[in-house]
Amino acid sequence: MYTFKNVNIFLFEPLQLEKRGERRAEAEKLLAQAQEAGEQENIDKFSKRLVKVTKQHNEECKRLLTLMGVPYVEAPCEAEASCAALVKSGKVYATATEDMDGLTFGTTVLLRHLTASEAKKLPIQEFHFSRILLEMGLTHQQFIDLCILLGCDYCGTIKGIGPKRAIDLIKQHGSIEEILVNIDSNKHPAPEDWLYKEARSLFLEPEVIDGPSVDLKWNEPDEDALIQFMCAEKQFSEDRIRNGCKKITKSRQGSTQGRLDTFFTVTGSISSKRKEPEIKGSTKKKQKTSATPGKFKKGK
């Protein structure tokens, strides 16, 4: 039996450099476009951005995880930033999230579609940040500046600069400061009082949990308490909850921790002319580096 262990993280207080109401309006617009085009992946993506999670929702999730014996962590600020801190400290293997900000915050490994339903048939995507930087020929700070140009939660963007143009400008000039000096400000005006420096600082030095000091423990599920909470209070099927408890207990009793690539089909990566970094222990027959056994981190 192959198992993996997940850690959930809750956002204590989101950062706000600019009002996120604008981002919500944009998400509504993009959702409408995705629905019109029938793009299911984008429909799911932008629908999630419109979900409002209340304090009660968070508290009930924490209670459920505790009863299931699953650890969780409360992030002082952005969840993806603390996810990255746990990965870099070696507490977990990867950040599992649909938000690519996880890479901007510096997580070494990011997984997408980990929790997608089988009906969607979406392959799990695994991104290694060091390889992304190598392939793009960028430093971490340049990658952050690129993400700011492409749009982030904390500030606006330069008018008329799309993805291809943004990459070209970063590679040519190296930073937003140099880009502002060299582009036509009449044709490509930057937002008034643009907070790109503050946004960059938040990505480079975010307020995060102290990864090495976090103690993660997985316990046996409290079946009686789960029945009370999920069935008596939330009207779930008792058979469903008891079967779930059995599955959790069985997985905890497994003696083998599976490799990451046993959970999904490994597909080839996009070819590149750049020489890939040499990986210790690899052979010519291997198409993809196998992941070491580890735990996963899910951002919320």
GUVEXTOR-854135 format. One line per 3 residues: number of its first residue (from 1); for each residue x, y, z negated of N, C-alpha, C. Coordinates in nm, 3 decimals. Each point is the difference from the previous one (the first is absolute). Example, Ala and Ser with C-alpha at 12.3 -4.5 7.8 and 13.67 -1.06 7.14 Angstrom:
1 = 1.319/-0.569/-0.780/-0.089/0.119/0.000/0.090/0.120/0.000 ~ -0.035/0.105/0.072/0.082/0.119/-0.006/-0.077/0.109/-0.073
***
This chain:
1 = 0.084/-0.119/0.000/-0.084/0.119/0.000/0.088/0.125/0.000 ~ -0.038/0.096/0.080/0.073/0.125/0.008/-0.082/0.111/-0.065 ~ 0.063/0.079/-0.080/-0.069/0.110/-0.067/0.084/0.126/0.008
4 = -0.066/0.113/-0.013/0.073/0.124/-0.020/-0.070/0.079/-0.108 ~ 0.072/0.085/-0.064/-0.055/0.079/-0.111/-0.011/0.146/0.041 ~ -0.116/0.057/-0.027/-0.019/0.140/0.034/-0.008/0.085/-0.126
7 = 0.043/0.124/0.012/-0.010/0.100/-0.106/-0.081/0.115/0.057 ~ -0.099/0.046/-0.073/-0.083/0.110/0.047/0.042/0.129/-0.068 ~ -0.012/0.109/0.072/0.041/0.129/-0.055/-0.114/0.100/0.013
10 = -0.019/0.078/-0.105/-0.108/0.098/-0.003/0.058/0.140/-0.003 ~ -0.062/0.086/0.076/0.043/0.139/0.009/-0.056/0.078/-0.116 ~ 0.089/0.060/-0.080/-0.044/0.076/-0.117/-0.049/0.138/0.040
13 = 0.081/0.073/0.076/-0.038/0.135/0.040/0.062/0.032/0.136 ~ -0.080/0.012/0.106/0.056/0.025/0.133/0.060/0.139/0.012 ~ 0.106/0.008/0.081/0.061/0.130/0.028/-0.087/0.078/0.097
16 = -0.002/0.131/-0.016/-0.077/0.083/0.092/0.075/0.130/0.027 ~ 0.068/0.004/0.114/0.063/0.125/0.042/-0.099/0.082/0.080 ~ -0.085/-0.069/0.073/-0.108/0.065/0.072/-0.127/-0.078/-0.029
19 = -0.114/0.062/0.020/-0.127/-0.065/-0.028/-0.018/-0.122/0.089 ~ -0.034/-0.113/-0.062/-0.016/-0.122/0.078/-0.137/-0.007/0.068 ~ -0.085/0.100/-0.027/-0.127/0.005/0.070/0.020/0.008/0.149
22 = 0.107/0.070/0.040/0.031/0.010/0.143/0.037/-0.136/0.057 ~ 0.072/-0.079/-0.078/0.039/-0.133/0.046/-0.123/-0.091/0.009 ~ -0.095/0.020/-0.091/-0.123/-0.080/0.004/-0.080/0.033/0.126
25 = -0.009/0.130/0.031/-0.072/0.041/0.120/0.065/-0.057/0.125 ~ 0.133/-0.001/0.000/0.074/-0.057/0.113/-0.025/-0.150/0.011 ~ -0.005/-0.068/-0.116/-0.026/-0.144/-0.001/-0.140/-0.030/0.055
28 = -0.097/0.084/-0.035/-0.136/-0.018/0.051/-0.003/0.014/0.152 ~ 0.076/0.097/0.050/0.007/0.023/0.144/0.065/-0.119/0.071 ~ 0.111/-0.049/-0.056/0.071/-0.113/0.061/-0.082/-0.128/-0.009
31 = -0.077/-0.015/-0.109/-0.087/-0.117/-0.014/-0.106/-0.001/0.110 ~ -0.059/0.116/0.025/-0.101/0.010/0.105/0.058/-0.036/0.136 ~ 0.123/0.045/0.026/0.065/-0.031/0.126/0.029/-0.150/0.012
34 = 0.044/-0.060/-0.111/0.030/-0.143/0.000/-0.127/-0.082/0.022 ~ -0.110/0.043/-0.062/-0.127/-0.071/0.017/-0.049/0.009/0.144 ~ 0.018/0.117/0.060/-0.042/0.018/0.139/0.082/-0.086/0.094
37 = 0.130/-0.014/-0.032/0.089/-0.080/0.085/-0.003/-0.149/-0.035 ~ -0.065/-0.034/-0.111/-0.007/-0.140/-0.042/0.131/-0.054/-0.050 ~ 0.084/0.085/-0.059/0.132/-0.040/-0.051/-0.015/-0.044/-0.146
40 = -0.018/-0.131/-0.022/-0.033/-0.051/-0.132/0.108/0.029/-0.104 ~ 0.127/-0.012/0.039/0.107/0.024/-0.097/-0.002/0.144/-0.049 ~ -0.020/0.095/0.091/-0.007/0.141/-0.040/-0.129/0.030/-0.075
43 = -0.108/-0.070/0.033/-0.125/0.017/-0.074/0.021/-0.037/-0.146 ~ 0.066/-0.114/-0.023/0.029/-0.043/-0.137/0.093/0.099/-0.069 ~ 0.101/0.045/0.072/0.100/0.091/-0.056/-0.062/0.130/-0.048
46 = -0.080/0.065/0.086/-0.055/0.130/-0.035/-0.120/-0.012/-0.094 ~ -0.068/-0.114/0.002/-0.109/-0.022/-0.095/0.054/-0.005/-0.142 ~ 0.117/-0.065/-0.017/0.061/-0.009/-0.132/0.041/0.137/-0.052
49 = 0.038/0.089/0.090/0.040/0.134/-0.042/-0.117/0.081/-0.053 ~ -0.122/-0.041/0.035/-0.118/0.074/-0.042/-0.063/-0.057/-0.127 ~ 0.053/-0.111/-0.049/-0.053/-0.059/-0.123/0.044/0.082/-0.120
52 = -0.095/0.034/-0.085/0.031/0.075/-0.122/0.004/-0.098/-0.118 ~ 0.117/-0.015/-0.057/0.017/-0.090/-0.115/-0.012/0.082/-0.127 ~ -0.095/-0.036/-0.085/-0.022/0.073/-0.125/0.085/-0.058/-0.113
55 = 0.004/0.072/-0.111/0.072/-0.048/-0.117/-0.060/-0.131/-0.050 ~ -0.132/-0.011/0.007/-0.067/-0.123/-0.043/0.042/-0.118/0.087 ~ 0.010/0.023/0.130/0.045/-0.106/0.090/0.139/-0.050/-0.042
58 = 0.090/0.093/-0.027/0.136/-0.037/-0.039/0.001/-0.079/-0.130 ~ -0.078/0.046/-0.098/-0.002/-0.067/-0.130/-0.057/-0.141/0.013 ~ -0.101/-0.018/0.084/-0.057/-0.133/0.019/0.098/-0.092/0.073
61 = 0.075/0.056/0.094/0.102/-0.079/0.069/0.109/-0.045/-0.097 ~ 0.042/0.089/-0.088/0.102/-0.034/-0.099/-0.050/-0.111/-0.093 ~ -0.125/0.012/-0.041/-0.059/-0.102/-0.087/-0.003/-0.134/0.070
64 = -0.041/-0.001/0.126/-0.006/-0.124/0.076/0.138/-0.062/0.016 ~ 0.100/0.080/0.033/0.136/-0.052/0.016/0.053/-0.058/-0.130 ~ -0.027/0.068/-0.111/0.044/-0.050/-0.131/-0.062/-0.135/-0.030
67 = -0.130/-0.014/0.025/-0.068/-0.127/-0.025/0.050/-0.109/0.094 ~ 0.044/0.038/0.118/0.055/-0.097/0.095/0.145/-0.035/-0.032 ~ 0.063/0.076/-0.089/0.139/-0.025/-0.034/0.098/0.061/0.098
70 = -0.047/0.099/0.076/0.084/0.065/0.102/0.050/0.134/-0.053 ~ 0.130/0.026/0.004/0.053/0.127/-0.051/-0.031/0.116/0.093 ~ -0.008/0.118/-0.059/-0.016/0.122/0.080/0.087/0.109/-0.060
73 = 0.026/0.101/0.079/0.085/0.112/-0.042/-0.074/0.130/0.030 ~ 0.012/0.097/-0.088/-0.059/0.132/0.024/0.110/0.095/0.045 ~ -0.016/0.052/0.120/0.099/0.092/0.056/-0.025/0.141/-0.052
76 = 0.104/0.073/-0.038/-0.018/0.138/-0.047/-0.046/0.093/0.110 ~ 0.029/-0.037/0.124/-0.040/0.086/0.112/-0.035/-0.090/0.119 ~ 0.060/0.022/0.115/-0.037/-0.076/0.118/0.030/-0.150/-0.016
79 = -0.101/-0.083/0.031/0.013/-0.144/-0.018/0.111/-0.060/0.085 ~ 0.007/0.042/0.128/0.102/-0.057/0.090/0.142/0.032/-0.048 ~ 0.017/0.114/-0.067/0.132/0.036/-0.052/0.043/-0.096/-0.110
82 = -0.093/-0.034/-0.089/0.033/-0.095/-0.106/0.012/-0.142/0.054 ~ -0.075/-0.031/0.106/0.019/-0.129/0.068/0.144/-0.012/0.047 ~ 0.048/0.105/0.065/0.137/0.000/0.051/0.100/-0.016/-0.113
85 = -0.027/0.064/-0.114/0.091/-0.010/-0.115/0.008/-0.144/-0.051 ~ -0.113/-0.071/-0.001/0.000/-0.139/-0.044/0.076/-0.089/0.098 ~ -0.016/0.027/0.128/0.071/-0.079/0.101/0.151/0.023/-0.012
88 = 0.040/0.127/-0.009/0.143/0.032/-0.006/0.065/-0.050/-0.127 ~ -0.079/-0.016/-0.107/0.056/-0.051/-0.126/0.004/-0.152/-0.003 ~ -0.055/-0.065/0.104/0.002/-0.145/0.007/-0.112/-0.068/-0.076
91 = -0.096/0.076/-0.051/-0.111/-0.059/-0.075/-0.098/-0.072/0.092 ~ -0.015/0.050/0.123/-0.088/-0.062/0.098/0.071/-0.004/0.134 ~ -0.052/-0.079/0.092/0.067/-0.015/0.130/-0.035/0.112/0.096
94 = -0.128/0.039/0.005/-0.043/0.094/0.102/-0.116/0.085/-0.049 ~ -0.024/0.110/0.070/-0.119/0.082/-0.020/-0.104/-0.045/0.102 ~ -0.117/-0.042/-0.047/-0.108/-0.041/0.089/-0.102/0.112/0.004
97 = -0.008/0.069/0.112/-0.089/0.114/0.014/-0.025/0.028/0.147 ~ -0.109/0.068/0.029/-0.026/0.044/0.137/0.054/0.141/0.023 ~ 0.047/0.064/-0.106/0.052/0.137/0.008/0.150/-0.004/0.027
100 = 0.040/0.049/0.115/0.141/-0.003/0.037/0.085/0.097/-0.081 ~ -0.063/0.079/-0.088/0.076/0.085/-0.091/0.091/-0.083/-0.089 ~ -0.031/-0.128/-0.015/0.086/-0.087/-0.079/0.143/0.003/0.052
103 = 0.017/0.005/0.131/0.134/0.009/0.059/0.061/0.136/-0.025 ~ -0.081/0.104/0.010/0.051/0.136/-0.022/0.054/0.014/-0.142 ~ -0.065/-0.068/-0.096/0.047/0.002/-0.138/0.120/-0.092/-0.021
106 = 0.037/-0.076/0.102/0.123/-0.077/-0.006/-0.012/-0.146/-0.040 ~ -0.121/-0.058/0.007/-0.008/-0.143/-0.029/0.085/-0.076/0.101 ~ 0.073/-0.099/-0.045/0.090/-0.072/0.091/-0.075/-0.096/0.092
109 = -0.114/-0.052/-0.049/-0.082/-0.090/0.081/-0.147/0.041/-0.016 ~ -0.072/0.006/0.112/-0.142/0.035/-0.003/-0.079/-0.104/0.078 ~ -0.113/-0.042/-0.056/-0.089/-0.096/0.065/-0.134/0.066/0.030
112 = -0.050/-0.023/0.121/-0.134/0.044/0.037/-0.087/-0.122/0.029 ~ -0.130/0.014/-0.022/-0.101/-0.103/0.027/0.011/-0.119/-0.095 ~ 0.066/0.015/-0.114/0.013/-0.112/-0.093/-0.136/-0.044/-0.052
115 = -0.091/0.094/-0.022/-0.131/-0.033/-0.056/-0.110/-0.001/0.105 ~ 0.035/0.006/0.127/-0.102/-0.002/0.105/-0.070/-0.136/0.001 ~ -0.128/0.000/0.026/-0.076/-0.125/0.001/0.043/-0.087/0.118
118 = -0.019/-0.132/-0.015/0.038/-0.092/0.106/-0.080/0.025/0.127 ~ -0.123/0.052/-0.016/-0.086/0.024/0.116/0.060/0.104/0.094 ~ 0.077/0.093/-0.055/0.060/0.105/0.084/0.120/-0.051/0.079
121 = 0.059/-0.110/-0.046/0.113/-0.061/0.070/0.113/0.099/0.025 ~ 0.030/0.080/-0.100/0.109/0.097/0.012/0.128/-0.061/-0.058 ~ 0.105/-0.011/0.078/0.125/-0.054/-0.054/0.061/0.096/-0.101
124 = 0.058/-0.054/-0.105/0.068/0.084/-0.098/0.124/0.059/0.065 ~ 0.016/0.130/-0.015/0.115/0.070/0.057/0.099/0.032/-0.112 ~ 0.126/-0.031/0.022/0.105/0.023/-0.098/0.101/0.100/0.056
127 = 0.020/0.109/-0.072/0.091/0.105/0.044/0.116/0.011/-0.098 ~ 0.122/0.002/0.054/0.119/0.020/-0.082/0.053/0.141/0.027 ~ 0.001/0.082/-0.103/0.030/0.142/0.018/0.140/0.023/0.056
130 = 0.097/-0.076/-0.048/0.137/0.019/0.049/0.009/-0.026/0.150 ~ -0.074/-0.098/0.046/0.002/-0.032/0.143/-0.071/0.107/0.082 ~ -0.107/0.054/-0.056/-0.072/0.109/0.068/0.093/0.120/0.019
133 = 0.071/0.037/-0.106/0.093/0.113/0.009/0.110/-0.028/0.102 ~ 0.049/-0.124/-0.001/0.106/-0.038/0.094/-0.050/0.010/0.144 ~ -0.117/-0.055/0.025/-0.055/-0.001/0.136/-0.031/0.142/0.049
136 = -0.045/0.086/-0.091/-0.035/0.136/0.039/0.120/0.094/-0.001 ~ 0.108/-0.042/-0.065/0.118/0.085/-0.009/-0.021/0.120/-0.090 ~ -0.075/-0.020/-0.110/-0.031/0.110/-0.091/0.048/-0.030/-0.141
139 = 0.021/0.106/-0.077/0.023/-0.014/-0.144/-0.135/-0.001/-0.069 ~ 0.000/-0.033/-0.130/-0.125/0.001/-0.075/-0.063/0.140/0.001 ~ 0.080/0.103/-0.021/-0.054/0.136/-0.003/-0.054/0.041/0.137
142 = 0.067/-0.040/0.106/-0.051/0.030/0.134/-0.131/-0.073/0.026 ~ -0.011/-0.123/-0.051/-0.124/-0.075/0.014/-0.113/0.072/-0.074 ~ 0.030/0.053/-0.118/-0.099/0.076/-0.076/-0.043/0.124/0.078
145 = 0.096/0.072/0.055/-0.034/0.119/0.080/-0.087/-0.038/0.120 ~ 0.030/-0.114/0.060/-0.081/-0.047/0.112/-0.144/-0.026/-0.045 ~ -0.014/-0.065/-0.115/-0.134/-0.030/-0.051/-0.077/0.128/-0.033
148 = 0.070/0.101/-0.050/-0.064/0.129/-0.028/-0.048/0.063/0.130 ~ 0.082/-0.007/0.103/-0.039/0.054/0.131/-0.121/-0.074/0.057 ~ -0.008/-0.129/-0.027/-0.109/-0.081/0.053/-0.127/0.015/-0.083
151 = 0.014/0.053/-0.123/-0.116/0.021/-0.085/0.005/-0.083/-0.126 ~ -0.009/0.064/-0.116/-0.003/-0.070/-0.128/-0.109/0.063/-0.087 ~ -0.017/-0.054/-0.120/-0.107/0.048/-0.089/0.028/0.137/-0.061
154 = 0.123/0.047/0.007/0.039/0.114/-0.081/0.009/0.134/0.072 ~ 0.006/-0.002/0.131/0.012/0.127/0.072/-0.043/-0.018/0.145 ~ -0.013/0.112/0.070/-0.041/-0.003/0.140/0.117/-0.035/0.091
157 = -0.022/0.018/0.130/0.102/-0.032/0.099/0.017/0.115/0.099 ~ 0.105/-0.007/0.079/0.023/0.101/0.104/-0.095/-0.025/0.117 ~ -0.067/0.102/0.043/-0.097/-0.013/0.108/0.067/-0.043/0.131
160 = -0.062/-0.098/0.065/0.048/-0.041/0.132/0.116/-0.097/0.000 ~ 0.038/-0.052/-0.118/0.110/-0.096/-0.008/-0.058/-0.139/-0.022 ~ 0.005/-0.085/0.103/-0.049/-0.136/-0.010/0.110/-0.097/-0.041
163 = -0.032/-0.129/-0.011/0.098/-0.100/-0.046/0.129/-0.003/0.081 ~ -0.009/-0.007/0.133/0.121/-0.008/0.082/0.085/0.125/-0.014 ~ -0.064/0.116/0.004/0.071/0.127/-0.013/0.065/0.011/-0.138
166 = -0.071/-0.045/-0.104/0.053/0.007/-0.136/0.128/-0.083/-0.013 ~ -0.002/-0.121/0.054/0.119/-0.085/-0.006/0.116/0.064/0.076 ~ -0.028/0.052/0.118/0.105/0.065/0.079/0.061/0.119/-0.075
169 = -0.085/0.079/-0.065/0.048/0.118/-0.072/0.085/-0.038/-0.121 ~ -0.044/-0.103/-0.074/0.078/-0.044/-0.115/0.135/-0.054/0.044 ~ 0.003/-0.077/0.106/0.127/-0.055/0.048/0.092/0.109/0.054
172 = -0.060/0.103/0.058/0.080/0.108/0.058/0.051/0.097/-0.105 ~ -0.086/0.035/-0.097/0.035/0.106/-0.095/0.027/-0.051/-0.143 ~ -0.049/-0.118/-0.034/0.036/-0.061/-0.128/-0.085/0.037/-0.120
175 = -0.072/0.111/0.004/-0.080/0.041/-0.115/-0.109/0.097/0.044 ~ -0.100/0.016/-0.085/-0.108/0.094/0.030/0.053/0.142/0.005 ~ 0.094/0.033/-0.090/0.057/0.135/-0.001/0.059/0.036/0.136
178 = 0.079/-0.092/0.056/0.063/0.026/0.129/-0.102/0.001/0.114 ~ -0.103/-0.081/-0.014/-0.105/0.000/0.102/-0.069/0.136/0.005 ~ -0.030/0.056/-0.118/-0.068/0.129/-0.007/0.084/0.111/0.063
181 = 0.131/-0.013/-0.009/0.089/0.101/0.057/0.002/-0.010/0.153 ~ -0.017/-0.121/0.052/0.023/-0.022/0.143/-0.125/-0.012/0.088 ~ -0.117/-0.017/-0.058/-0.119/-0.013/0.085/-0.066/0.136/0.022
184 = -0.086/0.007/0.098/-0.075/0.121/0.030/-0.114/0.012/-0.101 ~ 0.015/0.093/-0.095/-0.099/0.014/-0.107/-0.134/0.052/0.050 ~ -0.001/0.064/0.115/-0.126/0.046/0.057/-0.080/-0.117/0.059
187 = 0.072/-0.090/0.063/-0.064/-0.117/0.058/-0.028/-0.107/-0.104 ~ 0.090/-0.010/-0.098/-0.013/-0.103/-0.104/0.007/0.066/-0.138 ~ -0.104/0.070/-0.042/0.004/0.068/-0.130/-0.009/-0.098/-0.116
190 = 0.080/0.024/-0.102/-0.008/-0.079/-0.123/-0.110/0.057/-0.088 ~ -0.059/-0.080/-0.088/-0.103/0.051/-0.089/0.053/0.113/-0.088 ~ -0.086/0.093/-0.033/0.039/0.109/-0.088/0.031/-0.056/-0.139
193 = 0.109/0.048/-0.061/0.044/-0.051/-0.132/0.010/-0.153/0.002 ~ 0.066/-0.050/0.102/0.011/-0.144/0.018/0.079/-0.064/-0.114 ~ -0.058/-0.102/-0.062/0.060/-0.063/-0.118/0.080/-0.125/0.036
196 = 0.071/0.004/0.112/0.072/-0.121/0.042/0.116/-0.033/-0.094 ~ 0.063/0.102/-0.060/0.111/-0.028/-0.093/-0.052/-0.069/-0.125 ~ -0.115/0.047/-0.050/-0.058/-0.063/-0.118/-0.042/-0.144/0.031
199 = -0.056/-0.020/0.120/-0.040/-0.135/0.040/0.122/-0.092/0.009 ~ 0.107/0.051/0.057/0.123/-0.079/0.012/0.052/-0.039/-0.139 ~ -0.002/0.094/-0.093/0.047/-0.028/-0.136/-0.085/-0.108/-0.068
202 = -0.131/0.003/0.026/-0.089/-0.100/-0.059/0.029/-0.139/0.054 ~ 0.041/-0.009/0.125/0.036/-0.130/0.057/0.137/-0.046/-0.049 ~ 0.093/0.093/-0.014/0.136/-0.036/-0.041/0.011/-0.026/-0.149
205 = -0.070/0.079/-0.081/0.010/-0.011/-0.145/-0.139/0.000/-0.063 ~ -0.081/-0.101/0.028/-0.135/-0.005/-0.056/0.002/-0.038/-0.147 ~ -0.106/0.032/-0.069/-0.015/-0.044/-0.139/-0.048/-0.144/0.003
208 = 0.080/-0.091/-0.053/-0.032/-0.142/0.009/0.020/-0.068/-0.134 ~ -0.049/-0.122/-0.010/0.026/-0.082/-0.116/0.147/-0.040/-0.001 ~ 0.051/-0.038/-0.117/0.137/-0.049/-0.011/-0.001/-0.149/0.034
211 = 0.030/-0.032/0.125/-0.009/-0.137/0.048/0.068/-0.104/-0.087 ~ 0.129/0.018/-0.035/0.070/-0.102/-0.078/-0.063/-0.029/-0.136 ~ -0.071/0.096/-0.057/-0.057/-0.020/-0.134/-0.139/-0.062/0.004
214 = -0.058/-0.016/0.118/-0.134/-0.057/0.011/0.005/-0.151/-0.026 ~ -0.085/-0.046/-0.090/-0.007/-0.142/-0.035/-0.126/-0.060/0.062 ~ 0.017/-0.088/0.095/-0.114/-0.059/0.071/-0.023/-0.143/-0.049
217 = -0.122/-0.027/-0.049/-0.034/-0.132/-0.050/-0.132/-0.047/0.059 ~ -0.002/-0.125/0.045/-0.123/-0.060/0.051/-0.049/-0.101/-0.102 ~ -0.126/0.012/-0.042/-0.058/-0.087/-0.102/-0.111/-0.086/0.059
220 = -0.044/-0.098/-0.078/-0.113/-0.083/0.042/-0.128/0.083/-0.004 ~ -0.094/-0.025/0.092/-0.125/0.076/-0.001/-0.085/-0.033/-0.122 ~ -0.070/0.100/-0.052/-0.093/-0.019/-0.112/-0.136/-0.031/0.061
223 = -0.029/-0.128/0.018/-0.119/-0.040/0.074/-0.129/0.046/-0.066 ~ -0.012/-0.016/-0.131/-0.122/0.040/-0.069/-0.025/0.149/0.013 ~ 0.105/0.079/-0.018/-0.014/0.146/0.011/-0.032/0.041/0.144
226 = 0.056/-0.072/0.097/-0.030/0.029/0.140/-0.146/-0.029/0.033 ~ -0.052/-0.110/-0.055/-0.141/-0.034/0.021/-0.089/0.109/-0.058 ~ 0.034/0.048/-0.119/-0.079/0.105/-0.064/0.002/0.128/0.085
229 = 0.120/0.038/0.045/0.015/0.125/0.075/-0.060/-0.009/0.140 ~ 0.039/-0.103/0.074/-0.038/-0.008/0.141/-0.142/-0.054/0.022 ~ -0.046/-0.087/-0.089/-0.133/-0.059/0.018/-0.107/0.072/-0.081
232 = 0.022/0.012/-0.131/-0.101/0.065/-0.084/-0.012/0.149/0.030 ~ 0.114/0.065/0.023/-0.002/0.145/0.022/-0.011/0.040/0.147 ~ 0.064/-0.076/0.088/0.006/0.039/0.142/-0.080/-0.092/0.093
235 = -0.065/-0.101/-0.057/-0.091/-0.088/0.075/0.067/-0.079/0.113 ~ 0.126/-0.038/-0.020/0.064/-0.089/0.096/-0.041/-0.144/-0.029 ~ 0.016/-0.087/0.099/-0.032/-0.141/-0.017/0.098/-0.064/-0.099
238 = -0.054/-0.073/-0.098/0.086/-0.063/-0.100/0.088/-0.107/0.064 ~ -0.056/-0.077/0.094/0.079/-0.103/0.068/0.118/0.063/0.074 ~ -0.025/0.113/0.061/0.106/0.068/0.075/0.112/0.045/-0.092
241 = -0.035/0.054/-0.115/0.101/0.048/-0.095/0.078/-0.116/-0.060 ~ -0.070/-0.108/-0.037/0.070/-0.115/-0.058/0.094/-0.064/0.103 ~ -0.044/-0.009/0.123/0.088/-0.054/0.105/0.121/0.090/0.020
244 = -0.022/0.131/-0.009/0.112/0.094/0.011/0.100/-0.019/-0.112 ~ -0.050/-0.022/-0.121/0.090/-0.023/-0.115/0.082/-0.127/0.020 ~ -0.063/-0.103/0.054/0.072/-0.125/0.025/0.113/0.021/0.101
247 = -0.029/0.078/0.103/0.102/0.027/0.102/0.117/0.077/-0.060 ~ -0.031/0.098/-0.085/0.107/0.079/-0.063/0.086/-0.089/-0.088 ~ -0.067/-0.082/-0.084/0.073/-0.089/-0.091/0.087/-0.098/0.077
250 = -0.055/-0.055/0.108/0.075/-0.096/0.081/0.122/0.065/0.063 ~ -0.017/0.124/0.047/0.113/0.068/0.064/0.109/0.032/-0.101 ~ -0.040/0.029/-0.125/0.100/0.032/-0.103/0.078/-0.124/-0.041
253 = -0.061/-0.117/0.016/0.066/-0.124/-0.040/0.094/-0.053/0.107 ~ -0.006/0.061/0.120/0.087/-0.044/0.109/0.145/0.023/-0.036 ~ 0.084/-0.097/0.029/0.142/0.011/-0.036/0.083/0.062/0.110
256 = -0.060/0.013/0.121/0.077/0.050/0.113/-0.043/0.140/0.037 ~ 0.094/0.090/0.007/-0.028/0.135/0.049/0.033/0.004/0.148 ~ -0.099/0.023/0.085/0.020/-0.010/0.144/0.078/0.116/0.059
259 = 0.054/-0.025/0.116/0.066/0.106/0.075/-0.106/0.089/0.062 ~ 0.036/0.126/0.023/-0.095/0.096/0.054/-0.057/-0.045/0.133 ~ 0.083/-0.057/0.089/-0.047/-0.033/0.134/-0.089/-0.124/0.005
262 = -0.028/-0.064/-0.117/-0.094/-0.111/0.000/-0.144/0.048/-0.010 ~ -0.018/0.129/-0.029/-0.134/0.053/-0.017/-0.059/0.054/0.128 ~ 0.078/0.014/0.105/-0.050/0.055/0.124/0.087/-0.045/0.116
265 = -0.051/0.018/0.120/0.073/-0.039/0.120/0.105/0.105/0.034 ~ 0.124/-0.043/0.016/0.108/0.091/0.033/0.000/0.024/0.150 ~ -0.006/0.126/0.040/0.005/0.035/0.141/0.127/0.076/0.029
268 = 0.040/0.002/0.125/0.122/0.069/0.039/-0.011/0.149/-0.015 ~ 0.111/0.066/-0.027/0.002/0.145/-0.011/0.031/0.060/0.136 ~ -0.023/0.131/0.011/0.029/0.070/0.125/0.150/-0.001/0.024
271 = 0.039/-0.035/0.121/0.142/-0.006/0.032/0.063/0.137/-0.002 ~ 0.128/0.002/-0.030/0.071/0.128/-0.007/0.141/-0.020/0.051 ~ 0.054/0.104/0.060/0.137/-0.005/0.048/0.100/0.020/-0.112
274 = -0.051/0.052/-0.114/0.092/0.021/-0.112/0.037/-0.134/-0.062 ~ 0.121/-0.006/-0.048/0.045/-0.121/-0.066/-0.062/-0.006/-0.137 ~ -0.068/-0.111/-0.031/-0.065/-0.013/-0.129/0.103/-0.031/-0.107
277 = -0.029/0.042/-0.123/0.095/-0.024/-0.108/0.020/-0.148/-0.024 ~ 0.122/-0.040/-0.028/0.030/-0.139/-0.024/-0.054/-0.041/-0.134 ~ -0.073/-0.111/-0.004/-0.064/-0.044/-0.122/0.069/-0.126/-0.049
280 = 0.037/0.003/-0.124/0.074/-0.111/-0.059/-0.083/-0.128/0.007 ~ 0.064/-0.106/0.047/-0.065/-0.130/0.003/-0.087/-0.024/0.121 ~ -0.009/0.096/0.092/-0.086/-0.017/0.118/0.070/-0.088/0.102
283 = -0.079/-0.062/0.091/0.055/-0.082/0.108/-0.057/0.048/0.131 ~ 0.060/-0.044/0.110/-0.044/0.044/0.131/-0.140/-0.050/0.033 ~ -0.040/-0.111/-0.061/-0.130/-0.056/0.030/-0.113/0.076/-0.066
286 = 0.028/0.075/-0.102/-0.105/0.072/-0.071/-0.047/0.119/0.081 ~ -0.132/0.016/0.010/-0.058/0.112/0.071/-0.029/0.115/-0.093 ~ -0.018/-0.028/-0.129/-0.031/0.106/-0.096/0.056/-0.039/-0.135
289 = 0.052/0.095/-0.070/0.055/-0.026/-0.131/-0.108/-0.046/-0.094 ~ 0.022/-0.112/-0.068/-0.100/-0.046/-0.095/0.007/0.084/-0.125 ~ -0.115/0.025/-0.058/-0.004/0.080/-0.122/0.029/-0.088/-0.119
292 = 0.061/0.056/-0.099/0.025/-0.073/-0.121/-0.125/-0.007/-0.083 ~ -0.015/-0.103/-0.085/-0.118/-0.008/-0.085/-0.012/0.126/-0.082 ~ -0.120/0.045/-0.017/-0.015/0.123/-0.078/-0.144/0.031/-0.027
295 = -0.021/0.115/-0.058/-0.133/0.045/-0.037/-0.036/0.118/0.086 ~ -0.127/0.030/0.004/-0.048/0.107/0.087/-0.056/0.113/-0.083 ~ 0.003/0.118/0.058/-0.053/0.119/-0.065/-0.108/0.059/0.089
298 = -0.115/0.019/-0.055/-0.110/0.056/0.078/-0.029/0.141/-0.045 ~ 0.001/0.096/0.092/-0.034/0.139/-0.030/-0.148/0.023/0.015 ~ -0.052/0.093/-0.080/-0.142/0.035/0.010/-0.016/0.145/0.033
***
